[in-house]
Amino acid sequence: NMSNPLKGSAMRKLKAEVESSMGLTAEQIKKLFPSKAKWIANKCSGKVLVYTEARSSEPLFFHLHGGKGQLIPTVYLLWRYPNAVPIWRTPPNVWKPLSNGADLMLPGVIPPQGETGLGQFKTGAIRAVALYGNPAPVGVGVTTVSSDDIKQKGMSGKGLAMMHLYADYLYALGSKCRPNEGFLKSRVVPIVTEEEEEKEEQEQEEEPEQEDGKGKGEGESGPDEGKGQQQQEEEQEEGGEGQEGDGQGQNQELQQVEAKAREKAKVGAADKLTEEEIAEMKGNMDGLIEDLFFRAIVSIETLPLPAAELYTDHMLTRVKKHQKVEFKKSTYKKLANLVKHMEREEVIAVKQRKDGAIIVGINRDHPTIEEYEEIANNENLKGKDTKSKPRKKKRQPGRELEVRTLYQPGYNLKELVLKPKGLTRKLISMTDARKALWSYVKENELETNDHKGVNINGPLHDAMMNKGDNRRSLSKRDLAQLLAQNMTPYHCIMVGDDDDDDISRYKRGNAQPIVISQGSRQGNKSVTIVEGLEAWEVEPKELAGIIRRKYACSTTTQPYSLKQKEYRMMVAQGDLKSEVKECLCRHYGVPGQYVTISSKTTKAPKKTKKTGGGSGRGRAKLAALMP
């Protein structure tokens, strides 16, 4: 796909075409095309030109035949402005053939209530399609017949050639939002509201009265209407006799089709709903239970732990006031099935006993566990566990340093997986990248049957794997590692509560640790060497003074070069590796994982300055004391 921003002339042409072909009001046109609006034209395969609104990143219109065809709105525009084009309604059971690529047939169209037809229209008119019981349109098409054809042949044959449908490729180019709870992942179902129930009750009460009124009206007003039709037809064309009877017969036929279609729609709406779809509409109980499980499992520190205790002491304590956990309304049905599922997913290790399952291990390297651990660190979720013993945090007398790592994705990976999810920034977090990847896997149904691996399709292979790598499936752990390999890390060292996320502060690569090693000088004399202080904003001379005063030893600083850059190291007399690390962590706030103690013994650097005065032997003794 190729995308180019629309110029002023092209945007004015698009606006004029929308005004002439759509039923939008002047206020709606102003909101859609403000003074500083930016639009993007995307050239897709099949000579389809898609117009995307830059501020919302949603495709709102598309042209066929390379921009020469008719301008057609997408479901995103129809959800925003339902009055853009007329809507044809159809029974809910028609969704399945529509989603399989079929066009809309006229026998399945439900004419508007109170009308005897679908209005006057020509072949090629744009019409939206909505399911009976759900007001939001599910697609859009072009009429293959005209209103005159329907009068002659009746409601039979093809009515709409479908051009665009919910959950298709064009829908996937946008934000993938849904207008109401009836729009599920793979289909659309009716939604029941109080207003619709009241309307249905009123319709049922008024049906007998309407039938009586229609019979009287036809007998009384038929001749007058017949005369008016004959006069008009004699002026326009000859041989107009007999039209009156045909018109009345067609009206009765349309009324019968309407009544039958309404009955089918009500039956279809009741029979086609499944338990899984009802569960999804009520809030997806599976998702709530899994979220509580992972939020609880990252806080566990001591094992083994009974599964029942995990549920009562760790999961239920995280339930919010408006939430209610009901296993019977989920696919798991009970806690034991949830534990077995997590064991199959290699999240936990479980041993079965007579009194129930016991968790004996947690896979901290699992991608989902890593995501929730990062969330727990950011939101302090571990401290919300009221029944677990609170851990005492060590107070640091000095500042607190924090390492923040963001990643720059490759171009192909960004265009395929991240950009459709709105991740267009230069640097993103690994958590956001993983969520986008797992969402792409689920949407394209790439998960293996055992739910432990992922099938690799062509676009995913081109975006993440080398040309010579012919593997067709990967485990979820290997795919997460492959994702990390396609992301370039950038790090930034923050001081205290600094929340500045300026990208210019981030440096390429991971944060380099401070290395503390032991050196030897003049035989058995040992010294402690500290390198890499400048990256953590630690002044080597200041650290040397602190170590000298605290441990009564001689210290100094020496220059050294690394990658053609000059730095300074701190050298202290004696073996003080653990003491220096404690000082860096407590006084300077350097995280302990970024202070490395090397087990290798190296030669201490030679002093650059000579010590003057005294005999050679005296200078040798002084050099032995000083590093």
N, C-alpha and C positions, 0 to 999 in steps of 0.2 A: 504494500500500500504506500502511496505517496500523498503527502499533505502539504498544502500551500495556503498561506493566509489570503483571504479575499481582499482585493483592492476596492477602492471607493466605487468605481463604476460597476464592478461585479456585484457589490453589496446592494447598490441601488436597484440593479436589475432583479436581484433575488427578492428584495422588499416589494417591488412592484408586482412580481409574479405571485407572491404570497397574498397581497391585497386583492388581486383579481381572481384568484382561484380558491381562496379559503374564505370561510365565513367569519373571520375575526373582526372585532370592533376596532375603532380607531385607537382606543386606550390600550387594547391588547397589542396592537401593532407597535405602539410607542414603547411598551414594556419589552417587547421582543426585539426591537431594533432601536435601542437608545442611541444618543448622539455619538458616544465613544465605544460602540459595540464592536467586537472583534469576532469574525467568523473564519472558520478553516474549512477548506474544500479538500476532501480525502478521495483520491482516485482508487477505487477497489477493483477487484477482478470482475470480469463480466461487463465492463464499461458502465459501472455504477459510480455515480458521483455523489458523495455523502457530504452534507453541510453540517458542521459541528459548531455549536456555540462555545466560544473559548472560555467564558467565565464558569460554565457548568460542565464542560467537557462531555456534553451529551449530544448525540446526533439527532437533529430535529426534522430535517428534510433530506430527500434523496431524489436524484435524477436518473432515469434510465437512458440507455443509448448514448453515453458519454456527455450528458447534459442537454441533449436535444429533445429528450422525451418529456413527459409530463412531470411536474413537480408533485411529489407525494409526501405527506407528513409521516413521521414515525410515531410509535406508541408513546414516546416521551412527550411529544407535543400534544397528542390527543389527551393524555392524562393531565397536562397542564391547562389546555384549552379544549374542553369537550365539544364546544360549538364550532370547531374548525371545519368539520365536514359532517354530513348526516350519518347517523348510526343505524345499522341493521342489526337486529337481535336474532339469536339462534339458540336452540336448546343446548344445555351443557354437554350432552353426550356427543355433540358435533365436534367438540374440541379434539378428540382423538384423531379423526380423519384429517382435520385441518393441520394438526401437528405433524402428520405423516406426509404432508405435501399436497393434499387434495384441495380443490377449489370449493367454494360455497355454492350449494345447490339451492334453487328457489324454493322447493318444498320445505326446506328447513328454515326458511326466513319467517320470523314472526312480525307481521305488520304492526305498526303502532296502534295502541288501543284507541278506539273511537274513530279511526279512519278506515276507509275501504280500499286503500292502496298504499303504495310507497311513495306517492308524489310523482311529479313529472321529472323525468331525467332522460338523458341520451346515453347511447353506448359510449363507454370510456369515462363515465363519471366516477369520481372517487367516493368511496363509501367506507366507513369504519365498521368493524364487526365487534359486537359485545355478546357475552353469554347471558341468557335469561337468568336473573337473580344476582348479577354482578354488574354494576353500572359502568365500570372502567372498560374501555375498549381493549381487545386482545390482539387486534391486527387491523390491516387496511388492505383494500383491494380495488380493482377497477371493474365496473359493470361490463358484462359481455352482452347484455340485452338492453333495450330501452323500455320505457313505460308503455309505449305503443305495442311493442312485441308481447308484453305481458297481457295487455287487453285482448290481443288476438289469440294467443296460445295458452294463456293461463299461467299459473305458478308451476311451471315444469321446466326442467333442464337446468343448465348452469346459469348462476346469477352473478357471481363475482369471481374474477381471477385474482387469487390472493398474491400480493406482492411482498408483504412483510407481516411477521407474526411474533408474538411475545416469545422470548427465550431462543430466538434464532441468532444468526451471526451478527446481524445489524444491531440487535438488542445488546449483544455482548460488547459492542464498541463503546457503550455508554457506562453509566455508573451502576447499572443492574439494580436500580431501586424498584420497589413494588408499590403500586398505588393502594392496595388494601391487603388484608389477611387472606383473601381468597386466591391470591396469586402465589402458588407454591413453586417449588424448584422446577418441576417438570410438567406442570399442568395448571389449569385455572378451574376453580370450583365456585359455586354461588355462595354468597354471604347473605344471611338472614338478618334483617333489621326490623325494628318495631314499626317503622313507617310502611314497609312493604307488607308486613302482616296485616296492618290495618287496611291497606289498599286492597289486598286479596279478600278480606272479609267484606268490604264494601262492594267489590265486584260480584261476589257470590250472592249478596243480597239484592243487587240491582239487575242481575241477569234475567230473572223472570219478567220484571217490568219492561226491560229493554226489548225482549222478544215480542211481548204484546204490542208495544209501541211501534216496533218495526213492521208488524203485520198490518196495523192500521194505516201507517204512513204510506206503505207501498200501494194500498188500495185507493187511498185518497189522492195522493200527489202524483201517482204514476202517469196519468194522461197529460197533466200539465207539463211535467218534465219531458214527456215524449214529444210534445209539440215544440218545445224549445230546442230540443236536439235536432228535430227534423228541419226547422228553419235555418239553424246554423249550418247543417250539412248541405242543404240545398244551395246556400250561398257559396260554399267552398267547393263542393264536388257534387256530381250527379249520382243518383242511385242510392240515396241515404235511407231508404225505407228499411225497416227491420232492425235499425241500430238500437232502438229503445229496449227491445227484448234482450238483445245481446248484452247491453250495459247492465240491466238488472240481473241477468244470469251471472255475469262476471262479478258483480258486487256480492251476490250470494256465495259464489265460489270462494272469493277472498275471505269472506266472513267464516266460512267453514274451515278453510286452511288455517286461519288465525286461531279459531277455537281448538282445532286438533293440535296445532303447534304448541299452544299454551299448556294443554294437558300433558303432552309429551315432555315439555320442559319441566313441569312440576314433578313428574315421575322420575325423570332423569336426574334432577337435582337431589332427590331423596335416595335413589338407588346407587349412584356412582360414588358417593363419599365413602372412603375407607377409614378405618381406625387410625392408621398412620397419618392420613391427611388431617383428620380432626385433631390429633395430637400436635401436629405441626402448627395448625392454626391457633391452638391454645397456648403456644409458647415454647414448644419443643422441650419436653420434660427430660429427654435424654441429654440435651445440651446442658441443662441446669445441673443435673446429677454429675456429669463428667467434670464440669467446671468446679463444683464443690470438692470432688475427689482430688483433682490435681492441686487445688489451692491448699487442701489439707495435707497431701502427701509430701509437699516440699517443706513443710514445717516439722516433719518427723525427724527426730535425732537419735532416739533410742529404739533398737529392735532387739528381739521380735515384738510384734504388736498384734493383738487379736483384731480381726477385721471388724468385729462388732464394736470394739472400742474406738477404732478409727472413725466409724460412722457416728457414734453417740458423742464422743469427746472432741472430735476435730471437724467433722463435716457439718453437723447440725449447729455448731457454734458460729458458723459462717453464713447461715441462712439469714437473709434480710427480712424485714417486717412484711414486705409485700410479696415475698416468695413462700411457696409451700411445696415441700418435697413429697411426692407420692410415687413410689416405685410401681404401683399397679397401673398407673397411666403411662409408664415408659415401656420400652421394648425389653428392658432387663427384668421387670416384674418383681425381682427381689435382690437383696444385697449380694447373695452368693453368686448370682449370674454376673453382676458387675465385677466382682473380684476375679472370676474366671476369665472374663473378657480382657481385663487389664493384664492378667498373666499371659494370655495368648499374644497380646500386643507387646510383650517383653518390657512392660513398665515396672512390674513388681515380681518378686519370687515368693511363692506361697507354699506352705505345708498344711496338709489337711489333717485335722485331729478330730477326735470324737466330739469335742465341745465347739467345733467350728474351725474355720480357716484362720491361719496365723501368717501374717506378713513377716518374712524373714530377710528380705532384701529389696532395695530400691535401685532401679537403673537410673543413676544421675546423668548418664550420657544420652538418655532418650531425648529426642528433639522437643517433645511437648513438655517434659520435665524442665529442660533448660529454659524454655520460654516462660514457664510459670515461676521459675526461680528468679529470673530477671524482673518479672512483674512483682514478686514478693519483695525484692530488694528496693524497688522504686516506691512501692506503696506500704512498706513495713507490714506486710500481711502476717508475718510470723509473730508479731506482737499482738495480733488480734485474738490469738488462741487463749481464752481466759482460763481454761482448766490446766493448761500446761505451765510448768514452772518458768517464770520470766527469767531471761538471762541478763546478768549484769554487764552492761557495756563499760568497757575500760575508758576512762576519761583521759584525753590527751591534753597535756598542759599547753601545747603549742597549737599550731594551725592544723587543719585537716585537708589532706589532698585527695582528690578523686580523679580516677582515670576514666574518661568517656571515650568509647570507641564507636565510630560510625564506619560505614562501608560504601565504597563506590562500585556499583554493579557494572558488568560488561554491557555493551550496547545491545546485543541480541537478547540477553536475559532481561534487560530493562524494557525493551519493546514488547516482548512476548508475555512476560509474567507480571512485571511491576507497574508499567504504565497503565494498563487497563484498570488497576486498583487505585489509581490516583497517586502513585508513588513516583513523582516526576522530579524530586529534588536530586541534587548531585550526590549527596551523602544521605544514607538511610540507616536505620538500625537493623541488626540481624533478625530481631524478632519480627519486624514488619516484613522483611524479605521472606522469612519462613512461612508466615501466615499467607502471604500472597502465593507462594509456591504450593502449599497444601490446598489452598482454594482453587488454584488452577488444576491440580490433580483431581479434586473432587468434581469440579464442573465438567471436565472432559472424561470422567469415569475411567481414570487410568489406574486405579487401585486394583491390585490382584485379588483373586477370590478369597485367599486366606487373610487379607487385610494386613499383611506384613511387608509387602513390596509394592513397587510402582512400575507399571508398564511404560516404556519410553516410546513416545510417538516421534514423528519426524521433526516438528518444530522444536520440541524440547531437546532432542538430540543435537540439533544444530546450535541451540542457544547455550548448552552447558557441556557438551562432550566433544572430544577430538574426533577428527574424521576417521581415524583408524580404530576407534573404539566402537565395536559392533554389538555391545551388550544391549539386549532388548528389554531387560528388566533389572531393577536394582532394589535393594532393601531400603527402607525408609532412612536408616542411619547412613548408608552409603550416599543416598541422594542428598541428605543434609550436609555431609562432608563435601560432596561435589559442589553444592551451592556455595559453601565457604571458599572453595578454591576459585570460584568465578567472581569473588568479591574482593576488592582491594581495600585493606583496612587503613583507616586514618584515626589518629588518637589526639586527644587534647587533655592536658592536665589542669584541672580546675582547683581553685583554692577556696576552701570554706563553702559557703552557700552560693557561690558564683554559678548562676544559671545561664550565662552567656553562651549561646549556641552558634556564634559567628563562625561560619565555615572557614574563614581565613585563619582562624586560630588552630585549626586541625592540621597536623603534620602527617605526611604519608608514612605508612608502616605502623607496627605495633609499638607500644611504649617500651623502651629499653630499660631493663632493671639496673639498679645500682649493684655493682659487683664488689664484694669484700673478699680479699684473698690474703694469704700469708706468704710473706717473702723472707728470704734469708740474706744476711749481710755479715761478712767477715766470719765465716765458719758457722758457729752455733747461735749467732745472734738472730733473733726473729723480729720481724716488723709486720704491721698490719697495713695493707694497701687498700684504699677505697677509690673506685673509679666510677664515672658516670653521674657525678653530682649535679652538674650544670643543668641537665635536662629536667631535674626536679626542683630547680630554683634554690638549690642549697649551695651556699658560698663555701668553697673548700677552706678558706682561711678562718671563717667563723666556726665551722665544725672542728677544725684543728684546735682552736682556742678552748672550746667546750671540753673536748677530750683531754687536753693538757691539764686543765684545772680540775676536772672531775677525777681523773685516774693518776694524777701526778706523774706523767710521763712526757717525754719530749716528742713534739710533733712538728711537721713541716709540710709544705706543699711542693710538688714537682710538676713540671710541664710534661705532656705527652701528646702525641698526634694520633688521630684516628680518622681515616677517610679524608685525608688532606685538610683536616681541621685541628686547631690547637685547643687543648683542654688542660685542666690541672687536676692532679690526684692528691689526695691527702695520705700522708705516711705517718704512722704512729709507732712508737717503740713498744715492743712486746706483742703477745698474742691477745688481741682485744676484739676479735671478730664478733662474738656475741654481744659484747658491750657496745660496740659501734652500731650494730643493727638495732639494739634497743633504743639507743639515742636517736637514730633516724626515725624510728616508728613513733616514739613518744614525743620527742621535742619538735620534729619537723612534720609529723603526720604522714609519712610515706607509708602506703599500704605494705604489709609484711610480705605479700606475694611478689612484690617488686624489689625486694632486697634479697640478693642471692649471695650465699656464702660458698665460695669455691673451695674444694678440697685439695686443689693443686697448690704446690709450693713453687714460687717463682723467685727469681733473683730480684732484689730490691733495686730500684734505679739509682744510678750514681748521682752524688751531689754535684750540683753545678757550681756552687760557690766554694772557694777554698777558705779554710780557717787559718787566719794569720797569727803570728807570734808563737813563741815556745820552740822547743826542739822538735825534731822529727818524731821522736818516740812519744813526746807529749801530744803531738797532733794525732798520732795513731790511736792513743788511748781515747782522745776526745771523739774521734771518728767512730770508734767502737760504741760509744755511748749514744751518739747522735745517729739517726737513720740517714 
